Amino acid sequence: MASRIAFLYPGQGSQQSGMGTELLQDDEISALCDGCGAATGIDLRRLLTTADDDELRLTQNAQPALCFAGVALTILLRRRGIEPAGAAGHSVGEYAALAAAGSVDASSVMTAVVERGRAMAEAAPVGTSSMAAVLGLEAQAVEAALQGMDGAWPANYNTPTQTVIAGTTEGLSEATRRLQEAGAKRVIPLNVSAAFHTPLMAPAAERLRAALDRIEWRAPRIPVMANLTGRAHQGGDRIPQVMEMQLRSPVRWASCVASLVDAGCDTFIEIGPKRALTGMMRELAPGRTSSAAGTPKAVEELALDH
């Protein structure tokens, strides 16, 4: 029986220097890169080829580079006849998932992501807030430990035993103490510059909404699971509201994957550099097939029953 494939798109942190060098050797993708760069006013080609890790770590650079890589790799997968039955993306990856589902064209989605990255970078001064991964503690226990705090919140519900928290520097310090007392195996600071997916992103979300409202969003042709709810997007007209809320609300990634499994997906392809999402799949979808397609070579080598 043919596989029912889900495309998964990673979020910030998966970017790496030179991640688009091979992709841009393809004529169609090279032309698309130039078009998207012109539409957004950024040097997208440089971000994808010669920008170093420090430059790519900046939110306003990482997000458009990752989104374009996802869009470009999707083109290569489709050339091979590989079509998804569903899709999801982690944080900024949700934009590439919506593009893959036909909700938005490449230049428009890149315009939204560039504005998102800039808004997020400017929402919180560097050094005032951050994020940390909590390992070995169930999500409900994390929520209980943070109850009553106004400086730290759950930000990513990644797997049953991995929750990312975010907040102010002081809030994270207090949260770490509480979580260790609650039995967390480790609380690992993440190399990010702000508390994404928390109420601290409200100013960025409002700015993003103005950019989202200028774009024509269509209903996805396949189910795209929303980070906000863990369930499929409903229609195109609600996408700006949902994606505005996504920026200031926790990413319900475990629920997104569960919804794809419920929809019958049995094969998962991570479309982007590294293997951040693939590493979670053993816990999220045991017994299902997971692979990563981060380069043109990896796309060519995928062995799928489709």
C-alpha positions in Angstrom: 0.0 0.0 0.0 1.3 3.5 -0.8 2.6 5.5 2.1 0.7 8.5 3.3 3.5 11.1 3.6 3.7 14.2 5.9 6.1 17.0 5.2 7.6 18.5 8.3 9.5 21.9 8.3 11.9 22.8 11.2 12.1 26.1 13.0 14.8 28.4 14.0 17.9 26.7 15.2 18.1 24.3 12.2 19.8 26.9 10.0 23.5 26.3 9.1 26.0 28.1 7.0 26.0 27.2 3.3 22.7 25.4 3.5 21.5 26.7 0.2 24.7 26.4 -1.9 23.7 23.1 -3.6 20.1 24.2 -3.9 21.0 27.3 -5.9 22.8 25.3 -8.5 19.3 24.4 -9.8 18.1 27.0 -12.4 14.5 27.1 -11.2 15.4 27.5 -7.6 18.1 30.1 -8.3 15.6 32.2 -10.2 13.0 31.8 -7.4 15.7 32.9 -4.9 16.4 36.1 -6.9 12.7 36.8 -7.2 12.1 36.4 -3.5 15.1 38.5 -2.6 13.9 41.3 -4.8 10.3 41.1 -3.4 11.6 41.3 0.2 14.6 43.6 -0.2 17.0 41.1 1.5 20.2 39.5 0.1 18.7 36.0 0.3 21.3 34.4 -1.9 24.1 35.5 0.4 22.2 34.3 3.5 21.9 30.9 1.8 25.5 30.6 0.6 28.2 32.7 2.4 26.6 34.1 5.6 28.4 32.6 8.6 26.8 30.9 11.7 26.9 34.1 13.7 25.0 36.1 11.1 22.5 33.2 10.6 21.9 33.0 14.3 20.2 36.4 14.1 16.4 35.9 14.0 15.8 38.3 11.1 18.3 36.2 9.0 17.6 32.7 10.1 13.9 32.7 9.5 13.8 33.7 5.8 16.8 31.5 5.0 15.1 28.5 6.6 11.7 29.2 5.0 13.3 29.5 1.5 15.2 26.3 2.0 12.0 24.5 2.9 10.2 25.9 -0.2 13.1 24.9 -2.5 13.5 21.4 -1.2 9.7 20.9 -1.6 10.1 21.7 -5.3 12.7 19.0 -5.6 10.6 16.5 -3.7 7.6 17.2 -6.0 9.8 16.7 -9.1 10.4 13.2 -7.8 6.6 12.7 -7.6 6.6 12.8 -3.8 3.4 14.5 -2.7 2.3 15.0 1.0 -1.0 13.9 2.4 -0.5 16.4 5.3 2.0 18.9 6.6 3.2 20.8 9.7 6.0 23.2 10.5 7.6 24.1 13.9 7.3 27.8 14.5 8.5 29.6 11.4 8.4 26.2 9.7 4.6 26.5 9.6 5.0 29.2 6.9 6.8 26.7 4.6 4.1 24.1 5.4 1.4 26.5 4.3 3.3 27.3 1.1 3.6 23.6 0.4 -0.1 23.3 0.8 -0.8 26.0 -1.8 -2.1 28.6 0.7 0.4 31.2 -0.4 3.0 31.7 -3.1 6.7 31.8 -2.4 7.4 35.6 -2.7 4.4 36.3 -0.4 5.3 33.8 2.2 8.9 35.2 2.2 7.5 38.7 2.7 5.6 37.5 5.7 8.6 35.7 7.2 11.0 38.6 6.7 8.6 40.9 8.6 8.1 38.2 11.3 11.9 37.9 11.8 12.4 41.6 12.0 9.5 42.1 14.4 10.7 39.3 16.7 14.2 40.6 16.7 13.1 44.1 17.7 10.4 43.0 20.3 12.9 42.3 23.0 16.4 43.8 23.6 19.1 41.2 23.3 20.0 39.8 26.7 16.7 40.5 28.4 15.0 37.2 27.6 15.7 33.7 26.3 14.5 30.1 26.2 15.5 26.8 27.8 14.7 23.1 27.1 13.3 21.1 30.0 14.2 17.4 29.8 12.8 14.4 31.7 9.7 16.1 33.0 6.1 15.7 31.7 4.4 18.8 30.4 1.8 18.9 33.2 4.6 18.9 35.7 6.3 21.8 33.9 3.1 23.8 33.9 2.6 23.1 37.6 6.1 24.2 38.5 5.6 27.5 36.6 2.2 28.2 38.0 1.8 31.7 39.4 4.9 33.0 37.6 4.7 36.0 35.2 8.2 35.9 33.9 8.4 32.4 32.4 6.0 30.3 30.3 5.9 27.0 28.4 6.8 27.9 24.8 7.1 24.6 22.9 5.4 21.3 23.8 7.8 19.2 21.7 7.4 15.7 23.1 5.9 14.2 26.2 9.3 14.5 27.9 10.7 17.7 26.3 9.1 21.1 26.9 10.8 24.4 26.0 10.2 27.3 28.4 10.8 31.0 27.7 10.8 34.2 29.6 12.8 37.0 31.1 16.3 36.4 32.3 15.2 36.6 35.9 12.1 34.5 35.2 14.1 31.7 33.6 16.5 31.7 36.6 13.5 31.2 39.0 11.8 28.7 36.6 15.0 26.6 36.4 15.2 26.4 40.2 11.5 25.4 40.4 11.9 22.8 37.7 14.9 21.2 39.2 13.1 20.9 42.5 10.2 19.3 40.6 12.5 16.6 39.2 13.6 17.8 35.8 16.7 15.8 34.6 18.2 18.9 32.9 17.2 22.5 32.1 19.4 23.5 29.1 19.6 27.2 28.0 19.1 27.6 24.3 21.1 29.9 22.0 18.3 32.2 21.1 17.9 35.9 21.6 14.4 36.3 22.9 11.4 34.6 24.6 9.6 33.4 21.4 6.0 32.1 21.7 5.2 33.9 24.9 3.2 37.0 25.8 6.5 39.0 25.5 6.0 38.7 21.7 2.8 40.6 21.7 4.3 43.7 20.1 5.9 41.6 17.4 2.6 39.7 16.8 0.7 42.9 16.2 3.3 44.2 13.7 3.2 40.8 12.0 -0.6 40.9 11.7 -0.4 44.0 9.5 1.9 42.1 7.1 -0.2 39.0 7.1 -3.4 41.0 6.3 -1.8 42.3 3.1 -1.4 38.8 1.8 -4.0 36.7 0.0 -4.2 33.4 1.9 -6.0 30.4 0.3 -7.4 27.3 2.0 -4.7 24.6 2.3 -5.1 21.9 -0.3 -4.0 19.3 2.3 -4.3 19.4 6.1 -1.7 21.7 7.7 -1.6 21.3 11.4 -1.5 24.7 13.3 1.0 25.2 16.1 -1.6 27.1 17.9 -4.2 24.3 18.2 -2.4 21.1 17.1 -5.3 20.7 14.6 -5.7 21.5 10.9 -6.1 25.1 9.7 -9.7 25.9 8.7 -9.9 28.0 5.5 -7.7 30.8 4.3 -9.4 33.8 5.8 -8.5 32.8 9.4 -4.8 32.2 8.7 -3.6 35.8 9.6 -5.4 35.6 13.0 -4.0 32.1 13.7 -0.5 33.0 12.7 -0.6 36.2 14.7 -1.6 34.2 17.8 1.0 31.5 17.0 3.8 34.0 17.7 2.6 34.8 21.2 1.4 31.3 22.1 3.1 28.0 22.8 3.9 25.6 19.9 1.9 22.4 20.3 4.2 20.3 18.3 3.4 16.9 19.9 -0.3 17.6 19.1 0.5 18.5 15.5 2.3 15.2 14.9 -0.5 13.3 16.7 -3.0 14.9 14.4 -1.0 13.9 11.3 -0.9 10.3 12.6 -4.7 10.4 13.2 -5.1 11.6 9.6 -3.4 8.4 8.4 0.1 9.7 7.8 2.7 6.9 8.3 5.8 8.4 6.7 7.4 11.7 7.8 10.0 13.7 5.9 11.8 16.6 7.6 12.4 19.2 4.9 15.3 21.5 6.0 18.8 21.4 7.4 19.8 19.1 10.3 17.4 16.6 11.9 15.8 18.4 14.9 12.3 17.2 14.2 13.4 13.7 13.0 15.1 13.2 16.4 11.7 13.6 18.1 9.8 11.2 16.0 10.7 8.0 17.8 8.9 9.4 20.8 6.1 11.1 18.9 5.2 8.5 16.3 6.7 5.2 17.2 6.7 2.6 14.5 6.3 5.2 11.7 9.0 5.9 9.1 10.9 9.2 9.5 13.7 10.6 7.3 15.3 13.9 6.6 15.7 15.7 3.3 18.0 18.6 3.9 20.0 18.7 0.7 19.3 17.9 -3.0 21.4 14.7 -2.6 19.2 13.6 0.4 16.1 14.2 -1.7 17.5 12.0 -4.5 18.4 9.2 -2.1 15.0 9.1 -0.3 13.5 5.6 -0.7 9.7 5.8 -0.4 6.7 3.7 -1.4 4.7 6.4 -3.0 
